[in-house]
Protein backbone atom coordinates (compact mmCIF):
# COMPACT_ATOMS: atom_id res chain seq x y z
CA UNK A 1 0.00 0.00 0.00
CA UNK A 2 1.32 3.43 -0.99
CA UNK A 3 0.82 5.87 1.87
CA UNK A 4 1.73 9.52 2.52
CA UNK A 5 5.06 10.06 4.26
CA UNK A 6 3.38 10.89 7.57
CA UNK A 7 1.62 7.49 7.57
CA UNK A 8 4.65 5.23 7.04
CA UNK A 9 4.57 2.67 9.83
CA UNK A 10 7.84 2.82 11.80
CA UNK A 11 7.80 -0.72 13.12
CA UNK A 12 6.58 -2.53 10.00
CA UNK A 13 8.44 -5.81 9.65
CA UNK A 14 10.30 -5.35 12.95
CA UNK A 15 9.76 -7.58 16.03
CA UNK A 16 8.25 -4.79 18.15
CA UNK A 17 4.89 -6.19 19.24
CA UNK A 18 3.93 -5.16 22.79
CA UNK A 19 6.93 -2.91 23.48
CA UNK A 20 6.04 0.01 25.75
CA UNK A 21 6.51 3.73 26.11
CA UNK A 22 4.85 6.07 28.61
CA UNK A 23 4.16 9.82 28.62
CA UNK A 24 3.08 11.57 31.82
CA UNK A 25 1.69 15.12 31.79
CA UNK A 26 2.95 16.74 34.98
CA UNK A 27 2.09 20.00 36.77
CA UNK A 28 4.59 22.62 37.92
CA UNK A 29 3.90 23.95 41.42
CA UNK A 30 4.81 26.94 43.56
CA UNK A 31 5.30 25.41 47.04
CA UNK A 32 4.57 28.76 48.74
CA UNK A 33 0.85 28.15 48.28
CA UNK A 34 0.75 25.06 46.04
CA UNK A 35 -0.74 26.91 43.07
CA UNK A 36 0.33 26.20 39.50
CA UNK A 37 3.64 27.80 38.51
CA UNK A 38 3.72 29.25 34.96
CA UNK A 39 7.42 28.48 34.70
CA UNK A 40 8.08 26.08 31.82
CA UNK A 41 10.22 28.67 29.99
CA UNK A 42 12.55 28.84 33.01
CA UNK A 43 12.50 25.11 33.70
CA UNK A 44 13.39 23.61 30.32
CA UNK A 45 16.78 25.30 29.83
CA UNK A 46 17.73 24.64 33.47
CA UNK A 47 17.31 20.85 33.30
CA UNK A 48 20.41 18.68 33.06
CA UNK A 49 20.72 17.26 29.51
CA UNK A 50 20.11 13.63 30.53
CA UNK A 51 16.76 14.55 32.07
CA UNK A 52 15.97 17.25 29.51
CA UNK A 53 15.97 14.64 26.75
CA UNK A 54 12.86 13.16 28.40
CA UNK A 55 11.00 16.46 29.04
CA UNK A 56 9.00 18.62 26.64
CA UNK A 57 6.64 21.56 26.97
CA UNK A 58 2.88 21.13 26.94
CA UNK A 59 0.07 23.45 25.82
CA UNK A 60 0.18 25.39 29.11
CA UNK A 61 3.18 27.00 30.80
CA UNK A 62 2.40 25.23 34.07
CA UNK A 63 2.76 21.75 32.54
CA UNK A 64 5.41 19.50 31.11
CA UNK A 65 5.52 16.04 29.59
CA UNK A 66 7.81 13.38 31.03
CA UNK A 67 8.56 10.65 28.47
CA UNK A 68 10.08 7.23 28.98
CA UNK A 69 12.15 5.43 26.41
CA UNK A 70 11.03 2.26 24.63
CA UNK A 71 10.95 -0.85 26.82
CA UNK A 72 10.30 -4.50 26.24
CA UNK A 73 8.84 -5.00 29.70
CA UNK A 74 6.75 -3.23 32.30
CA UNK A 75 9.64 -3.60 34.76
CA UNK A 76 11.81 -1.47 32.48
CA UNK A 77 9.15 1.24 32.39
CA UNK A 78 8.84 1.15 36.18
CA UNK A 79 12.57 1.57 36.80
CA UNK A 80 12.95 4.42 34.32
CA UNK A 81 9.88 6.32 35.53
CA UNK A 82 11.11 6.10 39.12
CA UNK A 83 14.47 7.52 38.06
CA UNK A 84 12.93 10.24 35.89
CA UNK A 85 10.48 11.37 38.56
CA UNK A 86 13.25 11.44 41.16
CA UNK A 87 15.54 13.48 38.93
CA UNK A 88 12.76 15.90 37.98
CA UNK A 89 11.74 16.45 41.58
CA UNK A 90 15.34 17.07 42.65
CA UNK A 91 16.08 19.52 39.85
CA UNK A 92 12.84 21.43 40.31
CA UNK A 93 13.59 21.88 44.01
CA UNK A 94 16.80 23.71 43.07
CA UNK A 95 14.61 26.15 41.11
CA UNK A 96 12.26 26.68 44.07
CA UNK A 97 9.53 24.60 42.43
CA UNK A 98 7.79 21.29 43.04
CA UNK A 99 5.68 18.95 40.97
CA UNK A 100 2.80 16.51 41.32
CA UNK A 101 0.60 14.33 39.13
CA UNK A 102 -3.18 14.70 39.05
CA UNK A 103 -5.71 14.89 36.22
CA UNK A 104 -6.50 18.48 37.21
CA UNK A 105 -5.00 20.97 39.64
CA UNK A 106 -7.61 21.13 42.43
CA UNK A 107 -7.97 24.92 42.63
CA UNK A 108 -6.49 26.44 39.46
CA UNK A 109 -8.65 28.97 37.60
CA UNK A 110 -8.55 29.88 33.92
CA UNK A 111 -7.58 33.50 34.56
CA UNK A 112 -4.14 32.32 35.72
CA UNK A 113 -3.56 30.06 32.71
CA UNK A 114 -0.82 30.92 30.22
CA UNK A 115 -0.38 29.17 26.86
CA UNK A 116 3.14 27.98 26.01
CA UNK A 117 5.10 30.07 23.51
CA UNK A 118 6.28 27.23 21.21
CA UNK A 119 5.02 27.23 17.60
CA UNK A 120 2.88 24.10 18.10
CA UNK A 121 1.06 25.58 21.08
CA UNK A 122 0.55 28.93 19.42
CA UNK A 123 -1.12 27.01 16.57
CA UNK A 124 -3.31 25.33 19.18
CA UNK A 125 -4.29 28.75 20.53
CA UNK A 126 -4.91 30.13 17.04
CA UNK A 127 -7.21 27.17 16.36
CA UNK A 128 -8.94 26.87 19.75
CA UNK A 129 -8.94 30.56 20.71
CA UNK A 130 -9.90 31.00 24.36
CA UNK A 131 -10.65 27.28 24.74
CA UNK A 132 -6.88 26.83 24.92
CA UNK A 133 -6.79 28.98 28.06
CA UNK A 134 -9.04 26.75 30.12
CA UNK A 135 -7.42 25.17 33.15
CA UNK A 136 -4.78 22.63 32.11
CA UNK A 137 -5.56 18.94 32.28
CA UNK A 138 -3.01 16.17 32.77
CA UNK A 139 -3.17 12.71 31.17
CA UNK A 140 -1.21 9.49 31.07
CA UNK A 141 -0.48 8.08 27.59
CA UNK A 142 0.62 4.47 27.14
CA UNK A 143 2.14 3.41 23.80
CA UNK A 144 2.10 -0.28 22.81
CA UNK A 145 4.26 -1.36 19.89
CA UNK A 146 2.53 -3.15 17.00
CA UNK A 147 4.63 -4.33 14.06
CA UNK A 148 1.84 -4.29 11.44
CA UNK A 149 -0.25 -1.18 10.70
CA UNK A 150 -3.34 -3.25 9.93
CA UNK A 151 -2.92 -5.05 13.27
CA UNK A 152 -2.65 -1.62 14.90
CA UNK A 153 -6.02 -0.61 13.46
CA UNK A 154 -7.49 -3.91 14.63
CA UNK A 155 -6.15 -3.18 18.13
CA UNK A 156 -7.42 0.40 18.11
CA UNK A 157 -10.87 -0.76 17.05
CA UNK A 158 -11.01 -3.30 19.89
CA UNK A 159 -9.38 -1.06 22.48
CA UNK A 160 -12.30 1.33 22.03
CA UNK A 161 -14.42 -1.07 24.06
CA UNK A 162 -12.01 -0.87 26.99
CA UNK A 163 -11.95 2.94 27.18
CA UNK A 164 -14.69 3.31 29.84
CA UNK A 165 -13.19 0.77 32.25
CA UNK A 166 -9.66 2.18 31.80
CA UNK A 167 -11.01 5.65 32.51
CA UNK A 168 -12.88 4.47 35.61
CA UNK A 169 -9.76 2.78 36.93
CA UNK A 170 -7.49 5.78 36.29
CA UNK A 171 -9.86 8.50 37.55
CA UNK A 172 -7.74 11.03 39.46
CA UNK A 173 -9.35 14.47 39.12
CA UNK A 174 -12.38 15.07 41.34
CA UNK A 175 -11.72 18.80 41.85
CA UNK A 176 -12.05 21.77 39.50
CA UNK A 177 -11.70 25.47 40.34
CA UNK A 178 -11.63 24.65 44.05
CA UNK A 179 -14.86 22.63 44.01
CA UNK A 180 -15.68 18.97 44.44
CA UNK A 181 -17.27 18.32 41.04
CA UNK A 182 -18.95 15.06 42.00
CA UNK A 183 -17.00 13.54 39.11
CA UNK A 184 -14.18 11.06 39.51
CA UNK A 185 -12.47 12.44 36.40
CA UNK A 186 -13.26 16.10 35.82
CA UNK A 187 -10.37 16.09 33.34
CA UNK A 188 -12.44 14.10 30.86
CA UNK A 189 -15.30 16.60 30.25
CA UNK A 190 -12.88 19.54 30.49
CA UNK A 191 -10.71 18.13 27.72
CA UNK A 192 -13.88 17.36 25.76
CA UNK A 193 -14.12 21.09 24.96
CA UNK A 194 -11.39 20.52 22.36
CA UNK A 195 -12.39 19.16 18.93
CA UNK A 196 -11.28 15.75 17.66
CA UNK A 197 -11.45 14.07 21.08
CA UNK A 198 -13.36 11.10 22.47
CA UNK A 199 -13.72 7.54 21.20
CA UNK A 200 -12.95 7.27 17.47
CA UNK A 201 -15.10 5.34 15.05
CA UNK A 202 -14.03 1.89 13.91
CA UNK A 203 -11.98 1.68 10.70
CA UNK A 204 -11.96 -1.12 8.11
CA UNK A 205 -8.17 -1.26 7.89
CA UNK A 206 -5.08 0.96 7.87
CA UNK A 207 -5.85 2.34 4.39
CA UNK A 208 -9.29 3.45 5.61
CA UNK A 209 -7.75 5.25 8.60
CA UNK A 210 -5.02 6.90 6.49
CA UNK A 211 -7.53 8.24 3.98
CA UNK A 212 -9.84 9.55 6.74
CA UNK A 213 -6.97 11.48 8.33
CA UNK A 214 -5.29 12.54 5.10
CA UNK A 215 -8.39 14.22 3.70
CA UNK A 216 -8.45 16.43 6.81
CA UNK A 217 -4.78 17.23 6.29
CA UNK A 218 -5.30 18.01 2.61
CA UNK A 219 -8.17 20.33 3.54
CA UNK A 220 -5.86 22.01 6.09
CA UNK A 221 -8.16 21.28 9.03
CA UNK A 222 -4.97 20.91 11.10
CA UNK A 223 -1.24 20.66 10.52
CA UNK A 224 -0.40 17.08 11.51
CA UNK A 225 -2.09 13.88 12.69
CA UNK A 226 -1.13 14.44 16.34
CA UNK A 227 -3.83 17.13 16.44
CA UNK A 228 -6.29 14.22 16.57
CA UNK A 229 -6.66 13.88 20.33
CA UNK A 230 -8.72 10.70 20.39
CA UNK A 231 -8.86 8.42 23.45
CA UNK A 232 -6.90 5.83 21.47
CA UNK A 233 -5.03 6.40 18.21
CA UNK A 234 -2.31 4.92 15.99
CA UNK A 235 1.09 6.63 16.03
CA UNK A 236 2.76 5.70 12.72
CA UNK A 237 6.11 7.38 13.43
CA UNK A 238 6.51 5.24 16.57
CA UNK A 239 4.78 2.12 15.29
CA UNK A 240 2.43 2.13 18.28
CA UNK A 241 -1.16 2.28 19.37
CA UNK A 242 -1.43 5.06 21.95
CA UNK A 243 -4.01 4.81 24.75
CA UNK A 244 -4.75 8.39 25.87
CA UNK A 245 -7.92 8.16 27.99
CA UNK A 246 -6.12 7.75 31.33
CA UNK A 247 -5.84 10.44 34.01
CA UNK A 248 -2.20 10.86 35.02
CA UNK A 249 -1.42 8.92 38.21
CA UNK A 250 0.01 10.36 41.42
CA UNK A 251 2.47 7.50 42.02
CA UNK A 252 4.74 5.42 39.82
CA UNK A 253 3.15 2.22 41.15
CA UNK A 254 -0.26 3.26 39.84
CA UNK A 255 1.17 4.23 36.45
CA UNK A 256 2.95 0.88 36.24
CA UNK A 257 -0.20 -1.09 37.08
CA UNK A 258 -2.17 0.68 34.35
CA UNK A 259 0.69 0.22 31.87
CA UNK A 260 0.69 -3.52 32.58
CA UNK A 261 -3.07 -3.68 32.06
CA UNK A 262 -2.88 -1.85 28.72
CA UNK A 263 -0.05 -4.11 27.51
CA UNK A 264 -1.98 -7.25 28.53
CA UNK A 265 -5.19 -6.03 26.86
CA UNK A 266 -3.24 -5.42 23.66
CA UNK A 267 -1.88 -8.98 23.61
CA UNK A 268 -5.27 -10.42 24.60
CA UNK A 269 -7.17 -8.59 21.87
CA UNK A 270 -4.67 -9.38 19.11
CA UNK A 271 -4.29 -13.05 20.02
CA UNK A 272 -7.77 -14.05 21.23
CA UNK A 273 -10.25 -11.18 20.77
CA UNK A 274 -12.10 -10.55 24.03
CA UNK A 275 -14.39 -7.54 23.71
CA UNK A 276 -17.93 -8.43 22.61
CA UNK A 277 -18.97 -7.32 19.14
CA UNK A 278 -22.21 -5.95 20.63
CA UNK A 279 -20.10 -3.44 22.59
CA UNK A 280 -17.79 -2.46 19.73
CA UNK A 281 -20.69 -1.92 17.32
CA UNK A 282 -22.59 0.44 19.67
CA UNK A 283 -20.94 3.89 19.64
CA UNK A 284 -23.76 5.42 21.65
CA UNK A 285 -23.25 2.83 24.38
CA UNK A 286 -19.49 3.43 24.42
CA UNK A 287 -20.02 7.17 24.82
CA UNK A 288 -22.56 6.68 27.60
CA UNK A 289 -20.24 4.32 29.45
CA UNK A 290 -17.39 6.80 29.02
CA UNK A 291 -19.48 9.48 30.72
CA UNK A 292 -20.57 7.13 33.52
CA UNK A 293 -16.93 6.14 34.11
CA UNK A 294 -15.82 9.79 34.28
CA UNK A 295 -18.62 10.50 36.75
CA UNK A 296 -18.45 7.48 39.03
CA UNK A 297 -14.97 5.99 38.63
CA UNK A 298 -14.76 2.42 39.89
CA UNK A 299 -18.15 2.79 41.59
CA UNK A 300 -19.65 2.93 38.08
CA UNK A 301 -22.25 0.49 36.81
CA UNK A 302 -21.62 0.21 33.08
CA UNK A 303 -24.12 -0.67 30.36
CA UNK A 304 -23.70 -4.21 29.02
CA UNK A 305 -25.57 -4.84 25.74
CA UNK A 306 -24.99 -8.60 25.94
CA UNK A 307 -26.86 -9.10 29.22
CA UNK A 308 -28.85 -5.85 28.85
CA UNK A 309 -27.97 -5.01 32.45
CA UNK A 310 -25.88 -2.52 34.37
CA UNK A 311 -22.69 -4.32 35.42
CA UNK A 312 -20.42 -3.04 38.23
CA UNK A 313 -17.08 -1.82 36.91
CA UNK A 314 -15.27 -3.91 39.54
CA UNK A 315 -16.97 -7.07 38.25
CA UNK A 316 -16.01 -6.20 34.67
CA UNK A 317 -12.44 -5.68 35.86
CA UNK A 318 -12.39 -9.04 37.63
CA UNK A 319 -13.37 -10.80 34.39
CA UNK A 320 -10.84 -8.81 32.36
CA UNK A 321 -7.98 -9.51 34.78
CA UNK A 322 -8.78 -13.22 34.67
CA UNK A 323 -8.60 -13.17 30.86
CA UNK A 324 -5.39 -11.10 30.95
CA UNK A 325 -3.50 -13.29 33.43
CA UNK A 326 -2.03 -15.78 30.91
CA UNK A 327 -0.87 -12.83 28.81
CA UNK A 328 0.66 -11.15 31.84
CA UNK A 329 2.58 -14.33 32.57
CA UNK A 330 3.83 -14.48 28.98
CA UNK A 331 4.84 -10.79 29.13
CA UNK A 332 6.45 -11.08 32.56
CA UNK A 333 4.18 -8.54 34.28
CA UNK A 334 1.86 -10.70 36.42
CA UNK A 335 2.82 -8.92 39.66
CA UNK A 336 2.30 -5.47 38.13
CA UNK A 337 -1.06 -6.55 36.72
CA UNK A 338 -2.12 -7.85 40.14
CA UNK A 339 -1.50 -4.39 41.63
CA UNK A 340 -4.43 -3.09 39.59
CA UNK A 341 -6.79 -4.65 42.16
CA UNK A 342 -5.50 -2.24 44.82
CA UNK A 343 -6.08 0.69 42.48
CA UNK A 344 -9.62 -0.54 41.82
CA UNK A 345 -10.37 -0.48 45.55
CA UNK A 346 -9.00 3.03 46.01
CA UNK A 347 -8.52 5.19 42.92
CA UNK A 348 -6.63 8.46 42.87
CA UNK A 349 -9.94 10.31 42.94
CA UNK A 350 -10.98 8.56 46.16
CA UNK A 351 -7.62 9.34 47.74
CA UNK A 352 -7.86 13.01 46.75
CA UNK A 353 -11.29 13.34 48.34
CA UNK A 354 -9.99 11.78 51.56
CA UNK A 355 -6.85 13.93 51.73
CA UNK A 356 -8.80 17.12 50.98
CA UNK A 357 -10.62 16.72 54.31
CA UNK A 358 -7.40 17.43 56.20
CA UNK A 359 -6.79 20.61 58.14
CA UNK A 360 -5.06 22.36 55.22
CA UNK A 361 -7.80 21.62 52.68
CA UNK A 362 -6.93 21.73 48.99
CA UNK A 363 -3.45 23.24 49.44
CA UNK A 364 -2.73 20.36 51.83
CA UNK A 365 -3.99 17.93 49.20
CA UNK A 366 -1.59 19.32 46.59
CA UNK A 367 1.24 19.18 49.13
CA UNK A 368 0.44 15.51 49.77
CA UNK A 369 0.43 14.74 46.06
CA UNK A 370 3.82 16.44 45.70
CA UNK A 371 5.12 14.09 48.41
CA UNK A 372 3.66 11.10 46.56
CA UNK A 373 5.30 12.04 43.27
CA UNK A 374 8.49 10.08 43.92
CA UNK A 375 6.90 7.30 46.00
CA UNK A 376 7.29 3.73 44.76
CA UNK A 377 4.70 2.36 47.19
CA UNK A 378 1.40 0.88 46.14
CA UNK A 379 -1.48 2.87 47.73
CA UNK A 380 -3.51 1.12 50.40
CA UNK A 381 -6.91 -0.48 49.84
CA UNK A 382 -8.80 2.68 50.76
CA UNK A 383 -6.77 4.72 48.29
CA UNK A 384 -4.65 6.25 51.04
CA UNK A 385 -0.89 6.53 50.63
CA UNK A 386 1.21 3.96 52.44
CA UNK A 387 2.09 5.15 55.98
CA UNK A 388 5.66 6.15 55.14
CA UNK A 389 4.40 8.34 52.29
CA UNK A 390 1.82 10.46 54.11
CA UNK A 391 2.96 14.04 53.65
CA UNK A 392 0.10 16.45 54.21
CA UNK A 393 2.44 19.17 55.36
CA UNK A 394 5.34 18.65 52.96
CA UNK A 395 7.19 21.79 51.96
CA UNK A 396 9.80 22.60 49.38
CA UNK A 397 13.27 21.31 50.09
Rosetta blueprint (number, residue, H / E / L):
1 X L
2 X L
3 X L
4 X L
5 X H
6 X H
7 X H
8 X L
9 X L
10 X L
11 X L
12 X L
13 X L
14 X L
15 X L
16 X L
17 X L
18 X L
19 X L
20 X E
21 X E
22 X E
23 X E
24 X E
25 X E
26 X E
27 X E
28 X E
29 X E
30 X E
31 X L
32 X L
33 X L
34 X L
35 X E
36 X E
37 X L
38 X L
39 X L
40 X H
41 X H
42 X H
43 X H
44 X H
45 X H
46 X H
47 X L
48 X L
49 X H
50 X H
51 X H
52 X H
53 X L
54 X L
55 X E
56 X E
57 X E
58 X L
59 X L
60 X E
61 X L
62 X L
63 X E
64 X E
65 X E
66 X E
67 X E
68 X L
69 X L
70 X L
71 X E
72 X L
73 X L
74 X H
75 X H
76 X H
77 X H
78 X H
79 X H
80 X H
81 X H
82 X H
83 X H
84 X H
85 X H
86 X H
87 X H
88 X H
89 X H
90 X H
91 X H
92 X H
93 X H
94 X H
95 X L
96 X L
97 X L
98 X E
99 X E
100 X E
101 X L
102 X L
103 X L
104 X E
105 X L
106 X L
107 X L
108 X L
109 X L
110 X H
111 X H
112 X H
113 X L
114 X L
115 X E
116 X L
117 X L
118 X L
119 X H
120 X H
121 X H
122 X H
123 X H
124 X H
125 X H
126 X H
127 X H
128 X H
129 X H
130 X H
131 X H
132 X H
133 X H
134 X L
135 X L
136 X L
137 X E
138 X L
139 X E
140 X E
141 X E
142 X E
143 X E
144 X E
145 X E
146 X L
147 X L
148 X L
149 X H
150 X H
151 X H
152 X H
153 X H
154 X H
155 X H
156 X H
157 X H
158 X H
159 X H
160 X H
161 X H
162 X H
163 X H
164 X H
165 X H
166 X H
167 X H
168 X H
169 X H
170 X H
171 X L
172 X L
173 X E
174 X L
175 X E
176 X E
177 X L
178 X L
179 X E
180 X E
181 X L
182 X L
183 X L
184 X L
185 X E
186 X H
187 X H
188 X H
189 X H
190 X H
191 X H
192 X L
193 X L
194 X L
195 X L
196 X L
197 X E
198 X E
199 X L
200 X L
201 X L
202 X L
203 X L
204 X L
205 X L
206 X H
207 X H
208 X H
209 X H
210 X H
211 X H
212 X H
213 X H
214 X H
215 X H
216 X H
217 X H
218 X H
219 X L
220 X L
221 X L
222 X L
223 X L
224 X L
225 X H
226 X H
227 X H
228 X L
229 X E
230 X E
231 X L
232 X E
233 X E
234 X E
235 X E
236 X L
237 X L
238 X L
239 X L
240 X E
241 X E
242 X E
243 X E
244 X E
245 X E
246 X E
247 X E
248 X L
249 X L
250 X L
251 X L
252 X H
253 X H
254 X H
255 X H
256 X H
257 X H
258 X H
259 X H
260 X H
261 X H
262 X H
263 X H
264 X H
265 X H
266 X H
267 X H
268 X H
269 X H
270 X H
271 X H
272 X L
273 X L
274 X L
275 X L
276 X L
277 X H
278 X H
279 X H
280 X H
281 X L
282 X L
283 X H
284 X H
285 X H
286 X H
287 X H
288 X H
289 X H
290 X H
291 X H
292 X H
293 X H
294 X H
295 X H
296 X H
297 X H
298 X H
299 X H
300 X L
301 X E
302 X E
303 X E
304 X E
305 X L
306 X L
307 X L
308 X L
309 X E
310 X E
311 X E
312 X E
313 X H
314 X H
315 X H
316 X H
317 X H
318 X H
319 X H
320 X H
321 X H
322 X H
323 X H
324 X H
325 X H
326 X H
327 X H
328 X H
329 X H
330 X H
331 X H
332 X L
333 X L
334 X H
335 X H
336 X H
337 X H
338 X H
339 X L
340 X H
341 X H
342 X H
343 X H
344 X H
345 X H
346 X L
347 X L
348 X H
349 X H
350 X H
351 X H
352 X H
353 X H
354 X H
355 X H
356 X L
357 X L
358 X L
359 X L
360 X L
361 X H
362 X H
363 X H
364 X H
365 X H
366 X H
367 X H
368 X H
369 X H
370 X H
371 X H
372 X H
373 X L
374 X L
375 X L
376 X L
377 X L
378 X L
379 X L
380 X L
381 X L
382 X L
383 X L
384 X L
385 X L
386 X L
387 X H
388 X H
389 X H
390 X L
391 X L
392 X L
393 X L
394 X L
395 X L
396 X L
397 X L
